[in-house]
């Protein structure tokens, strides 16, 4: 990797299973690092105040607003973006449930919703509808009305493949 910022802060971070070493400006947001430096544009930037949830990523297994965190703070961290959870020919079970239950329209909120659902199902494999709604409350969607999103998370929780994926995630966190 070419070092474009020689006067910045040196970091080493793992993103979607790949280790990156970079020198970043001290005030560069994690969202901008992911989008601009690494080309991972699935992390969307909306409000830049941490309210909308479009920039949600998993940082060491926990949902985090990438617009509120400096890349320099992520030295040594493991980050998972929407690009790191499935493959085009084999979607993550939550992604598949979103597709099957029409839980997306414009797609802007979808990465944050999916990653929030993954965190929820990792921590609570059989959530109630109310628990799903609470877990997703930090992600704003202007298109769907949330009904199909909640249905998709319920379906993902019930799917055998999703349960296997969640069990693997819980073991990895231990």
C-alpha positions as CSV (number, residue, x, y, z in Angstrom):
1,X,0.0,0.0,0.0
2,X,1.4,3.4,-1.0
3,X,1.6,5.8,2.0
4,X,-0.3,8.9,0.9
5,X,-0.1,10.7,4.3
6,X,3.5,10.5,5.5
7,X,2.9,13.1,8.3
8,X,-0.1,11.3,9.9
9,X,-0.7,8.6,12.5
10,X,0.5,5.0,11.6
11,X,-2.2,2.4,12.1
12,X,-2.6,-1.3,11.5
13,X,-6.1,-2.6,11.3
14,X,-7.9,-5.7,10.0
15,X,-10.8,-4.9,7.7
16,X,-12.9,-7.8,6.4
17,X,-10.1,-10.2,7.3
18,X,-7.3,-8.3,5.5
19,X,-4.7,-6.5,7.5
20,X,-3.9,-2.9,6.4
21,X,-1.1,-0.7,7.5
22,X,-1.7,3.0,6.7
23,X,-0.7,6.4,7.8
24,X,-3.8,8.5,8.3
25,X,-4.5,12.1,9.1
26,X,-5.4,12.4,12.8
27,X,-8.9,13.8,12.0
28,X,-9.8,11.3,9.2
29,X,-13.0,9.5,10.1
30,X,-13.2,5.8,9.9
31,X,-16.0,6.1,7.3
32,X,-13.8,8.2,5.1
33,X,-10.9,5.8,5.5
34,X,-13.0,2.9,4.6
35,X,-14.7,4.6,1.6
36,X,-11.8,6.6,0.2
37,X,-8.6,4.8,1.2
38,X,-9.9,1.2,1.0
39,X,-12.7,1.6,-1.6
40,X,-15.3,0.0,0.6
41,X,-18.3,2.2,-0.3
42,X,-20.9,0.0,1.3
43,X,-20.3,2.1,4.5
44,X,-22.6,5.0,3.7
45,X,-22.3,8.5,5.0
46,X,-25.5,10.2,5.8
47,X,-25.9,12.6,8.7
48,X,-22.3,12.6,9.9
49,X,-23.6,12.9,13.5
50,X,-24.2,9.2,14.3
51,X,-28.0,9.5,14.1
52,X,-28.9,7.8,10.9
53,X,-26.9,4.6,11.2
54,X,-25.9,4.4,7.5
55,X,-22.3,4.3,8.4
56,X,-22.6,1.3,10.9
57,X,-19.8,-1.2,10.9
58,X,-18.8,-3.9,13.3
59,X,-15.7,-2.9,15.3
60,X,-14.4,-5.9,17.2
61,X,-17.8,-7.5,16.8
62,X,-19.9,-4.5,18.0
63,X,-21.9,-2.0,15.9
64,X,-20.1,1.3,15.7
65,X,-20.9,4.5,13.8
66,X,-17.9,5.0,11.5
67,X,-18.7,8.7,11.1
68,X,-18.1,9.3,14.8
69,X,-14.8,7.5,15.0
70,X,-11.4,8.5,13.8
71,X,-9.4,6.0,11.8
72,X,-6.5,6.6,14.1
73,X,-8.6,5.2,17.0
74,X,-8.9,1.9,15.2
75,X,-5.2,0.9,15.4
76,X,-5.3,-2.8,16.3
77,X,-9.0,-3.2,15.8
78,X,-10.9,-5.7,13.6
79,X,-13.5,-4.0,11.4
80,X,-16.2,-5.7,9.4
81,X,-18.1,-3.8,6.8
82,X,-21.1,-5.0,4.7
83,X,-18.6,-6.1,2.0
84,X,-17.1,-8.5,4.5
85,X,-20.1,-10.6,5.5
86,X,-21.2,-12.4,2.4
87,X,-20.3,-13.2,-1.2
88,X,-22.3,-12.3,-4.3
89,X,-22.9,-16.0,-5.0
90,X,-23.6,-16.9,-1.3
91,X,-25.2,-14.1,0.7
92,X,-25.0,-14.0,4.5
93,X,-28.3,-15.4,5.9
94,X,-29.4,-11.9,7.1
95,X,-28.7,-10.5,3.6
96,X,-30.7,-13.4,2.1
97,X,-33.6,-12.7,4.4
98,X,-33.6,-9.0,3.5
99,X,-33.7,-10.0,-0.2
100,X,-36.4,-12.6,0.3
101,X,-38.7,-10.4,2.5
102,X,-38.3,-7.2,0.4
103,X,-36.6,-5.4,3.4
104,X,-34.8,-2.9,1.2
105,X,-35.8,-0.3,-1.3
106,X,-33.3,2.4,-2.0
107,X,-30.6,0.5,-0.1
108,X,-29.0,3.4,1.7
109,X,-29.8,2.2,5.2
110,X,-29.4,-1.5,4.3
111,X,-25.7,-2.0,5.3
112,X,-26.3,-0.6,8.7
113,X,-29.5,-2.5,9.2
114,X,-27.9,-5.8,8.2
115,X,-24.9,-5.3,10.5
116,X,-27.1,-4.3,13.4
117,X,-29.3,-7.4,12.8
118,X,-26.1,-9.6,12.7
119,X,-25.0,-8.1,16.1
120,X,-28.5,-8.7,17.5
121,X,-28.7,-12.3,16.4
122,X,-25.1,-13.0,17.6
123,X,-26.1,-11.7,21.1
124,X,-29.7,-13.0,21.0
125,X,-30.4,-15.7,18.5
126,X,-34.1,-15.8,19.2
127,X,-35.2,-12.1,19.6
128,X,-38.8,-11.1,20.0
129,X,-40.3,-8.6,17.6
130,X,-39.9,-5.8,20.2
131,X,-36.2,-6.7,20.7
132,X,-35.7,-6.5,17.0
133,X,-37.3,-3.1,16.8
134,X,-35.2,-1.8,19.7
135,X,-32.0,-3.2,18.1
136,X,-32.8,-1.5,14.8
137,X,-34.0,1.8,16.3
138,X,-30.7,3.5,15.8
139,X,-30.9,3.0,12.0
140,X,-33.2,5.3,10.1
141,X,-35.1,4.1,7.0
142,X,-37.1,6.5,5.0
143,X,-38.5,4.0,2.5
144,X,-39.7,0.7,4.0
145,X,-41.6,1.5,7.2
146,X,-39.6,-1.2,8.9
147,X,-42.3,-3.9,8.7
148,X,-40.4,-6.0,6.1
149,X,-37.1,-5.3,7.8
150,X,-38.5,-6.8,11.1
151,X,-39.9,-9.7,9.2
152,X,-36.5,-10.3,7.5
153,X,-34.7,-10.4,10.9
154,X,-37.3,-12.7,12.3
155,X,-36.9,-15.0,9.3
156,X,-33.1,-14.9,9.6
157,X,-33.4,-15.9,13.3
158,X,-35.5,-18.9,12.3
159,X,-33.3,-20.1,9.4
160,X,-31.0,-23.0,10.2
161,X,-28.2,-21.5,8.1
162,X,-28.5,-18.3,10.1
163,X,-28.3,-20.1,13.4
164,X,-25.1,-21.8,12.3
165,X,-23.7,-18.5,11.2
166,X,-24.7,-16.9,14.5
167,X,-23.2,-19.8,16.5
168,X,-19.9,-19.3,14.6
169,X,-20.0,-15.6,15.3
170,X,-20.5,-16.2,19.1
171,X,-17.6,-18.6,19.2
172,X,-15.3,-16.1,17.4
173,X,-16.2,-13.4,19.9
174,X,-15.3,-15.8,22.8
